[in-house]
Amino acid sequence: MEKSRSIAGIAGPTLVVMVLAELKMWNPTLYDSQITPLVYLSGVLFFVAGLAIVRSHSIWTVGWQTSLTILGWLAILLGMARMFFPELYKSQFKNDGFTFAIELLLIGFGVFLTFKAYSPLSKANQK
């Protein structure tokens, strides 16, 4: 449980800040002039972060801890997509209503992870 809380304490706030910084209303021209090496570099960073999560936290139980493992695998897949197909990723991105809905879900998930990481443990979970 402590390892899950530690990883959630990093992944949750990072996810919230990262997605908020990319919102169209906050940063409207962020994706207008992406260059291929930058898409590739962000893919490397996603891949390494996902790999670090999966290597240190491969938990498949019924509970919120599994969501961290899933987040790690999704980061690996997104990183690989950005690394192998940076031009395709760059040309296919649309900042529309569907993208905004996904961004809101990611922010909510980041808030959930942050809450799980920093909320006090109940006496039953302290053992």
trRosetta pair geometry for C-beta under 8 A, 3 or more apart (Angstrom, degrees):
i j d omega theta_ij theta_ji phi_ij phi_ji
1 4 5.7 -57 -152 36 34 113
1 5 6.3 32 153 -18 68 106
1 65 7.5 -105 -112 -74 55 133
1 121 7.8 87 141 -117 138 127
1 125 6.2 179 -163 -177 166 100
2 5 5.7 -53 -147 38 33 111
2 6 6.3 37 153 -23 65 106
3 6 5.6 -53 -147 35 31 114
3 7 6.4 25 157 -13 65 105
3 56 7.0 -147 -174 153 122 97
3 57 6.1 -177 138 -95 112 99
4 7 6.1 -58 -147 40 29 104
4 8 6.0 27 155 -16 65 112
4 57 6.6 124 -94 -142 64 126
4 59 6.8 -43 -81 22 114 157
4 64 7.7 118 167 97 136 86
4 65 4.3 -65 -119 -117 146 103
4 68 6.0 -173 -144 7 83 154
4 116 7.7 -59 136 141 102 123
5 8 5.6 -56 -140 42 29 112
5 9 6.1 39 155 -29 63 106
5 116 6.8 -137 -111 135 72 80
5 117 4.9 133 -165 -132 67 60
6 9 5.7 -52 -151 28 27 116
6 10 7.3 15 153 -8 59 102
6 117 7.5 137 -67 -140 10 105
7 10 6.0 -62 -158 39 37 103
7 11 5.7 20 155 -9 74 116
7 53 6.2 110 -163 -128 134 86
7 56 7.0 166 -79 99 130 116
7 57 5.3 -47 -23 -42 167 158
7 68 5.5 87 106 -160 129 142
8 11 5.8 -59 -125 49 32 102
8 12 5.2 36 174 -28 70 113
8 68 6.1 -91 -70 -84 84 125
8 113 4.3 -149 -157 -175 93 88
8 114 7.2 -164 155 -74 89 26
8 116 5.1 -57 159 86 161 107
8 117 3.8 -164 102 -65 99 105
9 12 6.6 -28 -112 30 16 110
9 13 7.3 5 176 2 46 109
9 114 7.4 84 -121 -127 44 55
9 117 3.6 168 -69 -179 70 140
9 118 6.5 109 -111 -54 95 83
10 13 7.2 -75 -159 44 22 95
10 14 6.1 15 158 -15 62 123
11 14 5.8 -67 -144 43 26 112
11 15 6.0 28 162 -23 66 110
11 53 7.0 59 -78 -100 135 131
11 68 6.6 142 42 -130 161 92
11 71 6.2 92 -178 124 145 153
11 110 7.6 -136 134 -124 68 76
11 113 5.6 -70 94 156 96 155
12 15 6.0 -60 -151 33 23 109
12 16 6.6 18 157 -15 62 107
12 110 4.9 129 -164 -170 56 61
12 111 7.1 120 -172 -82 105 8
12 112 7.3 -141 -126 74 114 48
12 113 3.1 -162 -84 97 102 99
12 114 3.4 -180 139 -54 136 67
12 115 7.6 -162 -158 10 154 52
12 116 7.4 174 -68 45 146 89
12 117 5.7 -150 12 2 141 131
13 16 5.6 -55 -146 37 35 112
13 17 6.1 26 161 -12 70 109
13 110 6.9 127 -78 177 12 107
13 114 5.4 95 -56 -99 71 118
14 17 6.2 -60 -144 42 27 103
14 18 5.8 25 160 -20 65 115
14 110 7.5 -137 69 -137 48 120
15 18 5.9 -57 -138 39 24 110
15 19 6.2 14 167 -10 63 111
15 71 7.9 -69 -75 -151 141 136
15 106 6.0 -134 175 169 108 91
15 107 7.5 -179 132 -104 90 35
15 109 6.6 -66 137 94 152 92
15 110 3.3 -159 91 -94 108 116
15 113 6.9 73 31 41 136 138
16 19 6.5 -66 -148 41 21 101
16 20 6.1 18 159 -16 62 114
16 107 5.6 76 -126 -143 69 69
16 110 3.7 -176 -52 123 76 139
16 111 6.1 92 -89 -59 126 67
16 114 6.6 -13 -20 -32 137 138
17 20 5.8 -57 -141 40 28 111
17 21 6.1 29 160 -21 64 109
18 21 6.0 -59 -151 35 25 110
18 22 6.6 12 155 -11 61 112
19 22 5.8 -64 -149 42 34 107
19 23 7.0 59 151 -50 64 85
19 103 5.2 161 -174 -157 112 83
19 106 4.7 165 -86 103 156 122
19 107 5.2 -138 92 -67 137 81
19 110 6.8 -166 19 -12 126 146
20 23 5.8 -27 -158 -10 37 116
20 26 6.5 67 163 -14 66 166
20 107 6.5 89 -60 -107 83 118
21 26 6.5 -120 -144 114 27 141
21 27 6.2 34 166 -18 57 140
22 26 7.6 60 67 67 13 116
22 27 6.2 -68 -133 54 26 129
22 30 6.0 -141 -139 98 65 167
22 103 7.1 -144 89 -123 102 126
23 26 4.4 72 69 15 97 106
23 27 6.6 108 66 26 52 82
23 100 7.8 66 -141 -124 86 81
23 103 6.1 134 -96 162 81 152
24 27 7.3 -87 -125 68 20 56
24 28 5.4 50 -176 -111 67 65
24 95 4.9 127 -81 169 124 130
24 100 7.1 -59 14 -85 117 101
25 28 7.1 28 -107 -68 15 90
27 30 4.2 48 134 -44 114 118
29 32 4.5 -40 -163 7 74 131
29 33 7.4 12 165 6 96 94
31 34 5.8 -14 -151 -36 58 113
31 93 5.5 -112 -174 117 143 141
31 95 6.2 159 45 -46 138 120
34 38 6.0 -136 -164 76 77 119
34 39 5.7 65 165 -54 124 104
34 90 4.9 -152 89 -132 128 107
34 93 7.8 68 2 32 149 146
35 38 4.9 85 64 7 81 108
35 39 7.4 -154 93 -7 40 86
36 39 5.7 -54 -149 35 36 111
36 40 6.3 37 154 -19 68 106
36 86 4.7 103 -157 119 79 130
36 87 5.9 -10 -109 -72 116 74
36 90 6.6 -83 -91 -26 65 152
37 40 5.4 -53 -147 38 35 116
37 41 6.2 39 154 -22 68 104
37 86 7.8 57 -66 170 17 166
38 41 5.5 -48 -143 35 33 113
38 42 6.5 33 156 -17 63 102
39 42 6.0 -54 -150 37 30 108
39 43 6.5 36 148 -23 61 106
39 82 5.4 -144 164 -164 81 97
39 86 3.9 136 95 -153 121 100
39 89 5.7 159 -172 82 135 122
39 90 5.3 -96 -60 -62 156 102
40 43 5.5 -57 -156 33 32 117
40 44 6.7 35 149 -21 66 100
40 82 6.5 171 -107 144 29 86
40 83 5.7 76 -147 -122 72 54
40 86 4.8 -47 -59 -73 79 146
41 44 5.6 -47 -151 30 36 113
41 45 6.6 34 151 -16 65 103
42 45 5.6 -52 -149 38 37 113
42 46 6.3 39 152 -19 67 104
42 82 5.8 -82 87 166 86 157
43 46 5.7 -52 -145 38 32 110
43 47 6.1 34 155 -21 65 108
43 78 7.4 -146 -125 132 72 65
43 79 4.6 120 -175 -161 63 56
43 80 7.0 157 -174 -41 112 8
43 81 7.0 -145 -124 72 118 51
43 82 2.8 -164 -80 92 109 106
43 83 3.9 -170 128 -48 139 72
43 86 6.9 -111 -16 -84 139 94
44 47 5.7 -56 -147 36 29 114
44 48 6.3 25 158 -16 65 107
44 79 6.6 110 -84 -163 9 109
44 83 6.2 98 -61 -89 65 114
45 48 6.0 -54 -143 38 29 107
45 49 6.2 27 158 -16 64 109
45 79 7.2 -153 70 -115 42 113
46 49 5.9 -60 -146 40 28 109
46 50 6.1 25 158 -17 65 111
46 75 4.9 -151 -178 -172 81 80
46 76 7.6 -174 136 -80 84 18
46 78 5.0 -83 160 95 151 101
46 79 3.4 -167 91 -74 95 92
46 82 6.5 91 34 28 135 137
47 50 6.0 -60 -147 39 25 108
47 51 6.1 24 157 -18 63 111
47 75 7.2 180 -87 140 21 81
47 76 5.8 65 -135 -133 61 54
47 79 2.9 -175 -53 138 73 149
47 80 6.2 103 -97 -51 114 62
47 83 6.5 5 -37 -28 141 136
48 51 5.7 -55 -143 38 29 112
48 52 6.3 33 155 -22 63 105
48 79 7.4 169 2 -138 52 159
49 52 5.8 -54 -149 34 29 112
49 53 6.6 29 153 -18 63 104
49 72 7.9 -140 128 -127 67 69
49 75 5.3 -85 91 165 96 148
49 79 7.7 165 41 -62 84 137
50 53 5.7 -55 -151 35 33 110
50 54 6.2 25 156 -14 68 109
50 71 7.7 -145 -118 131 83 60
50 72 4.7 128 -160 -171 65 56
50 73 6.6 131 -172 -77 116 9
50 74 7.1 -148 -118 71 128 44
50 75 2.9 -175 -72 90 107 100
50 76 3.7 -151 119 -46 140 67
50 77 7.7 -155 -168 9 169 55
50 78 7.6 149 -47 43 145 90
50 79 6.0 -148 16 -1 128 130
51 54 5.9 -56 -141 41 30 107
51 55 6.0 30 160 -19 66 110
51 72 7.5 149 -51 -175 11 101
51 76 6.0 101 -59 -96 69 106
52 55 6.0 -55 -140 38 25 109
52 56 6.3 -2 168 5 61 114
52 72 7.7 -135 72 -133 52 112
53 56 6.6 -79 -147 50 21 91
53 57 5.5 -50 -179 48 63 112
53 68 6.3 -143 -171 165 117 87
53 69 7.2 178 142 -112 102 37
53 71 6.5 -77 153 94 164 90
53 72 3.1 -150 95 -96 117 115
53 75 6.8 87 25 39 134 138
54 57 7.0 -80 -111 64 15 67
54 58 5.7 46 -172 -79 63 93
54 69 6.6 84 -112 -149 67 71
54 72 4.0 169 -52 140 77 135
54 73 6.2 93 -85 -65 125 67
54 76 6.6 -4 -15 -39 142 134
55 58 7.5 1 -115 -34 10 105
57 65 7.6 -131 -176 -178 109 94
57 68 5.5 -44 134 121 141 123
57 69 6.0 -140 124 -78 86 77
57 72 6.7 161 73 -35 99 148
58 69 5.6 92 -134 -126 41 121
59 65 4.6 -31 98 134 143 117
59 66 6.1 -116 106 -83 83 55
59 68 7.2 36 45 64 108 106
59 69 5.5 -157 50 -42 61 129
60 66 5.8 69 -129 -118 40 105
60 69 6.4 -91 -70 77 67 166
61 65 6.3 24 53 65 102 116
61 66 6.1 -152 55 -55 49 105
62 66 7.3 -20 -110 -15 18 138
63 66 6.2 124 67 -5 60 93
64 67 5.5 -38 -171 17 58 118
64 68 7.8 62 140 -19 69 91
64 112 7.6 -146 -148 154 127 109
64 116 5.6 -151 125 -111 152 154
65 68 5.8 -43 -168 22 49 113
65 69 7.3 46 141 -13 69 99
66 69 5.5 -52 -157 36 46 112
66 70 6.3 46 147 -19 73 104
67 70 5.5 -51 -145 39 37 114
67 71 6.2 45 151 -25 65 102
67 109 7.4 -152 173 -158 132 108
67 112 7.9 -29 114 110 163 128
67 113 7.4 -140 107 -82 123 99
68 71 5.5 -49 -148 33 32 115
68 72 6.6 37 151 -21 62 101
68 113 7.3 115 -83 -124 89 119
69 72 5.6 -50 -154 31 34 115
69 73 6.7 29 151 -14 65 103
70 73 5.8 -55 -149 38 35 108
70 74 6.2 34 153 -19 67 106
71 74 5.7 -55 -145 38 30 111
71 75 6.3 33 154 -21 64 105
71 109 7.8 164 -90 153 120 132
71 113 7.9 19 -45 -80 163 147
72 75 5.8 -55 -149 34 29 111
72 76 6.6 32 151 -20 63 103
73 76 5.5 -49 -151 32 36 114
73 77 6.5 32 153 -16 66 104
74 77 5.7 -54 -147 39 34 109
74 78 6.1 32 155 -16 67 107
75 78 5.8 -54 -141 41 30 109
75 79 6.1 35 156 -22 63 109
76 79 5.8 -58 -149 37 26 113
76 80 6.4 24 155 -18 63 106
77 80 5.8 -54 -147 36 30 110
77 81 6.4 32 154 -20 64 105
78 81 5.7 -53 -148 35 32 112
78 82 6.4 27 156 -14 65 107
79 82 5.9 -59 -148 40 30 107
79 83 6.1 25 156 -18 66 111
80 83 5.6 -58 -142 39 31 109
80 84 5.9 10 167 -3 69 113
81 84 6.5 -63 -134 47 22 95
81 85 5.8 -40 -174 45 62 107
81 89 6.2 118 138 -77 94 124
82 85 7.4 -74 -111 65 14 65
82 86 5.9 48 -178 -95 59 74
82 89 5.4 -12 -109 -15 64 174
83 86 7.1 -1 -134 -52 13 95
85 88 4.0 -30 170 40 110 120
85 89 5.6 119 108 -26 86 90
86 89 5.7 -56 -144 38 31 112
86 90 6.1 33 157 -22 66 109
87 90 5.7 -56 -147 37 29 113
87 91 6.2 16 159 -11 65 111
88 91 6.1 -63 -143 42 27 102
88 92 5.9 15 164 -13 66 119
89 92 6.2 -65 -137 41 23 104
89 93 6.7 37 162 -43 60 101
90 93 6.6 -47 -156 5 24 113
93 99 7.9 71 -169 -102 76 145
94 98 7.8 46 88 54 108 107
94 99 6.4 -164 94 -31 66 132
95 99 5.4 -102 -136 75 39 155
95 100 7.8 71 -180 -51 67 84
96 99 5.4 104 50 12 55 102
96 100 7.2 -104 114 -5 34 94
97 100 5.5 -53 -147 35 34 114
97 101 6.5 37 154 -22 66 101
98 101 5.7 -51 -151 32 33 112
98 102 6.6 32 151 -16 64 103
99 102 5.7 -54 -151 36 34 111
99 103 6.3 36 150 -21 66 106
100 103 5.5 -52 -147 36 33 114
100 104 6.5 35 153 -20 65 102
101 104 5.7 -52 -150 34 32 111
101 105 6.6 34 150 -18 63 104
102 105 5.6 -54 -151 36 34 113
102 106 6.4 34 151 -19 66 105
103 106 5.6 -54 -148 37 32 112
103 107 6.4 35 153 -20 65 103
104 107 5.6 -51 -147 35 33 112
104 108 6.4 35 153 -18 64 105
105 108 5.6 -55 -149 38 31 113
105 109 6.3 32 152 -19 65 106
106 109 5.6 -51 -145 37 32 112
106 110 6.3 36 153 -20 64 104
107 110 5.6 -54 -149 36 31 113
107 111 6.4 33 151 -19 65 103
108 111 5.7 -52 -148 35 32 111
108 112 6.4 37 151 -21 64 104
109 112 5.4 -50 -149 34 33 116
109 113 6.5 33 153 -17 65 103
110 113 5.8 -52 -147 37 32 109
110 114 6.2 34 153 -20 64 107
111 114 5.6 -54 -147 38 31 114
111 115 6.3 35 153 -22 65 105
112 115 5.7 -54 -150 34 29 112
112 116 6.5 27 153 -16 64 106
113 116 5.7 -54 -147 38 32 111
113 117 6.2 31 154 -20 65 109
114 117 5.7 -57 -147 37 30 111
114 118 6.2 -10 169 12 66 114
115 118 6.8 -78 -137 52 21 85
115 119 5.4 27 171 -36 66 116
116 119 6.4 -40 -119 21 19 110
121 125 4.6 -130 -168 89 100 109
121 126 5.0 128 117 -74 131 78
122 125 5.0 81 55 14 79 103
122 126 7.3 -132 93 -24 40 88
123 126 5.7 -44 -148 13 36 120
124 127 7.4 -49 177 6 35 106
